[in-house]
Amino acid sequence: MRILIFSDVHANLEALSALHACEQPPDALFFLGDLVGYGPDPAPCLGWTRAYATTIVRGDHDHATATGADFAAREEYRDLAIATREHTVRQLRPAEIAFLAALPTTARVNLGGARFFLAHGAPRKPLTRALDFSTMAEDKLRAELESIDADVILLGHTHVPAIRRVGDRYLVNPGSLGQPRHGLPSATYAVWEDGHLQIKHIDYDPKPTQNKIGLMPIEPESAERLKEILGKGM
């Protein structure tokens, strides 16, 4: 059984199209939140993910867009989130905003003999806190995961891909498909195949997305910063 895991599309249709082009249809497709925010194409990204993903959880950008709540982005990115919210809302129909608001904050799925737990951020606070498990001390991480009964714990939000084993469980962050922050402009996602886990990179061309960002009704400084993130991956 082959499962694709992706997160943080952030309205980047070109990155999503690159994933569609390079992968055959999997047995399941898990999305870990943040369909919208920052990018120019929230509606088609929502439509594609809604059509193809088998399990979707809500991200903080999805939540903030649908409800008007605060973003859980780091301070250096929060201004960009606020700057692009109005554009995002204008691009979505009421039914699409209602869809985002109704998404679950966590999900549990049993497939291929494994138990999966999905959330956008930290398992206990999926919309308000990140969990950078790659750098946490193991005792603190075990305490964080104490109530999670799963073999594979899937988390997004940090935009940085990582896999870590803790005891007999795996933690996986697929990174960001649409707004990478791992120091490279490649879109990243994860694959679980018959118990084996792997992070994959897609070297797609971000220029079409950057050009569309330049046409968004936001301040030039915000547009340039968003384009820089896509070009540098940081």
C-alpha positions as CSV (number, residue, x, y, z in Angstrom):
1,M,0.0,0.0,0.0
2,R,1.3,3.4,-1.0
3,I,0.1,6.6,0.8
4,L,1.2,10.2,-0.2
5,I,1.3,12.8,2.6
6,F,1.5,16.5,1.9
7,S,0.9,19.8,3.7
8,D,1.0,23.5,3.5
9,V,0.0,24.0,-0.1
10,H,-0.7,27.7,0.6
11,A,-2.6,28.4,-2.7
12,N,0.3,27.4,-4.9
13,L,-1.3,25.7,-7.8
14,E,1.9,25.1,-9.7
15,A,3.4,23.1,-6.8
16,L,0.2,21.1,-6.5
17,S,0.2,20.4,-10.3
18,A,3.8,19.3,-10.1
19,L,2.8,16.7,-7.4
20,H,0.0,15.5,-9.6
21,A,2.3,15.2,-12.6
22,C,5.0,13.2,-10.9
23,E,3.0,10.7,-8.9
24,Q,0.7,7.9,-10.0
25,P,-2.6,7.8,-8.0
26,P,-1.8,6.3,-4.6
27,D,-4.0,4.1,-2.4
28,A,-4.6,7.0,-0.1
29,L,-3.7,10.7,0.0
30,F,-3.4,12.6,3.3
31,F,-3.4,16.4,3.6
32,L,-2.2,18.0,6.8
33,G,-3.7,21.5,6.5
34,D,-3.2,25.0,5.2
35,L,-4.7,24.9,1.7
36,V,-4.9,28.6,1.6
37,G,-3.0,31.8,2.6
38,Y,0.0,33.5,1.0
39,G,-0.5,32.2,-2.5
40,P,-2.6,33.4,-5.5
41,D,-4.8,30.3,-6.2
42,P,-6.8,29.2,-3.2
43,A,-9.9,28.1,-5.0
44,P,-8.3,25.6,-7.5
45,C,-6.0,24.2,-4.8
46,L,-9.0,23.7,-2.5
47,G,-10.9,22.0,-5.4
48,W,-8.1,19.7,-6.3
49,T,-7.4,18.6,-2.8
50,R,-11.1,18.1,-2.0
51,A,-11.4,15.9,-5.1
52,Y,-8.3,13.7,-4.6
53,A,-7.4,13.7,-0.9
54,T,-8.8,10.9,1.2
55,T,-8.2,12.6,4.5
56,I,-7.9,16.3,5.2
57,V,-7.3,18.2,8.4
58,R,-7.7,21.9,9.0
59,G,-4.6,24.2,9.2
60,D,-4.4,27.5,11.0
61,H,-4.6,29.4,7.7
62,D,-7.7,27.5,6.8
63,H,-9.2,28.3,10.2
64,A,-8.2,31.9,10.2
65,T,-9.5,32.4,6.7
66,A,-12.9,30.8,7.5
67,T,-13.5,32.3,10.9
68,G,-11.5,35.5,11.1
69,A,-9.3,34.1,14.0
70,D,-5.7,34.9,14.4
71,F,-3.0,33.1,12.4
72,A,-0.6,30.9,14.2
73,A,2.3,31.8,11.9
74,R,5.6,32.8,13.3
75,E,6.0,36.6,13.8
76,E,8.1,37.0,10.7
77,Y,5.4,35.5,8.5
78,R,2.3,36.8,10.3
79,D,2.2,40.1,8.4
80,L,2.3,38.2,5.1
81,A,-0.6,36.0,6.3
82,I,-2.7,39.1,7.2
83,A,-1.7,40.9,4.0
84,T,-3.1,38.0,1.8
85,R,-6.2,37.1,3.8
86,E,-8.5,39.5,2.0
87,H,-7.4,38.2,-1.4
88,T,-8.0,34.7,-0.2
89,V,-11.5,35.3,1.0
90,R,-12.4,37.1,-2.2
91,Q,-11.3,34.2,-4.3
92,L,-13.5,31.6,-2.4
93,R,-17.2,31.0,-2.6
94,P,-19.2,30.8,0.7
95,A,-19.5,27.0,0.3
96,E,-15.7,26.8,0.1
97,I,-15.2,28.9,3.2
98,A,-17.8,26.7,5.0
99,F,-15.8,23.6,3.8
100,L,-12.6,25.0,5.4
101,A,-14.4,25.8,8.7
102,A,-15.9,22.3,8.9
103,L,-12.6,20.4,8.4
104,P,-11.6,18.3,11.5
105,T,-8.5,19.5,13.4
106,T,-7.2,15.9,13.8
107,A,-7.9,12.6,12.2
108,R,-7.1,8.9,12.9
109,V,-6.9,6.4,10.0
110,N,-6.1,2.7,10.0
111,L,-4.6,1.5,6.7
112,G,-2.1,-1.1,5.5
113,G,-1.8,-2.5,9.0
114,A,-0.7,0.8,10.5
115,R,-2.5,3.4,12.7
116,F,-2.0,7.0,11.5
117,F,-2.7,10.2,13.4
118,L,-3.0,13.4,11.4
119,A,-2.8,17.0,12.7
120,H,-1.5,20.3,11.3
121,G,0.4,21.5,14.4
122,A,1.1,20.0,17.8
123,P,-1.2,17.1,18.5
124,R,-2.8,18.7,21.6
125,K,-3.1,22.2,20.0
126,P,-3.2,21.6,16.3
127,L,-4.2,25.2,15.3
128,T,-2.1,27.3,17.7
129,R,1.3,25.6,18.2
130,A,3.9,24.0,16.1
131,L,5.8,20.9,17.1
132,D,9.4,20.9,15.8
133,F,10.0,17.3,16.8
134,S,13.4,17.1,15.0
135,T,15.1,19.1,17.8
136,M,13.1,18.2,20.9
137,A,14.6,16.1,23.7
138,E,13.2,12.6,23.6
139,D,11.7,12.7,27.1
140,K,9.7,15.9,26.3
141,L,8.6,14.5,23.0
142,R,7.4,11.3,24.6
143,A,5.3,13.4,27.1
144,E,3.9,15.4,24.2
145,L,2.8,12.2,22.4
146,E,1.6,10.3,25.5
147,S,-2.1,10.4,24.6
148,I,-1.6,9.6,20.9
149,D,-2.3,6.0,20.1
150,A,-0.8,5.6,16.6
151,D,2.1,4.0,14.8
152,V,2.8,7.0,12.5
153,I,2.1,10.6,13.6
154,L,1.8,13.1,10.8
155,L,2.3,16.8,11.4
156,G,2.8,19.9,9.3
157,H,2.9,23.6,10.0
158,T,6.7,24.1,10.3
159,H,7.3,23.9,6.4
160,V,10.4,21.9,7.1
161,P,10.5,18.1,6.3
162,A,11.6,15.6,8.9
163,I,11.2,12.0,10.0
164,R,12.1,10.8,13.5
165,R,11.6,7.5,15.3
166,V,10.6,7.6,18.9
167,G,10.4,4.1,20.4
168,D,8.2,2.1,18.1
169,R,6.5,5.1,16.6
170,Y,7.4,7.4,13.7
171,L,6.9,11.1,13.5
172,V,6.7,12.6,10.0
173,N,6.5,16.2,8.8
174,P,6.3,16.3,5.0
175,G,7.4,19.9,4.8
176,S,5.5,22.3,2.6
177,L,4.4,21.6,-0.9
178,G,3.6,25.3,-1.7
179,Q,5.9,27.4,0.5
180,P,9.1,25.6,1.4
181,R,11.3,27.0,4.2
182,H,14.0,24.3,4.3
183,G,16.6,26.4,2.5
184,L,15.8,25.0,-1.0
185,P,12.9,26.0,-3.3
186,S,11.9,22.4,-3.9
187,A,8.3,21.3,-3.0
188,T,8.4,18.4,-0.5
189,Y,6.0,15.7,0.5
190,A,6.2,12.2,2.2
191,V,5.5,8.7,1.1
192,W,4.5,5.8,3.3
193,E,4.8,2.5,1.4
194,D,4.3,-0.8,3.1
195,G,5.8,0.5,6.3
196,H,8.7,2.4,4.7
197,L,8.8,6.2,5.0
198,Q,10.6,8.7,2.7
199,I,10.7,12.5,2.1
200,K,10.6,13.4,-1.6
201,H,11.5,16.7,-3.3
202,I,10.0,18.2,-6.5
203,D,12.1,20.7,-8.4
204,Y,9.3,22.7,-10.1
205,D,9.4,26.1,-11.7
206,P,8.1,28.7,-9.2
207,K,8.1,31.6,-11.7
208,P,4.5,31.3,-12.7
209,T,3.4,31.5,-9.1
210,Q,5.8,34.4,-8.4
211,N,4.3,36.3,-11.4
212,K,0.8,35.8,-10.1
213,I,1.8,37.0,-6.7
214,G,3.0,40.2,-8.3
215,L,-0.5,40.8,-9.5
216,M,-2.2,40.2,-6.2
217,P,-3.7,43.3,-4.5
218,I,-1.1,43.5,-1.7
219,E,1.7,45.9,-0.8
220,P,4.8,45.5,-3.1
221,E,7.0,44.7,-0.1
222,S,4.8,41.8,0.8
223,A,4.7,40.5,-2.7
224,E,8.5,40.6,-3.0
225,R,8.9,38.8,0.2
226,L,6.5,36.0,-0.9
227,K,8.3,35.7,-4.2
228,E,11.6,35.5,-2.4
229,I,10.4,32.6,-0.2
230,L,9.4,30.6,-3.2
231,G,12.7,31.4,-5.0
232,K,15.0,30.6,-2.0
233,G,13.0,28.2,0.2
234,M,13.5,30.4,3.2
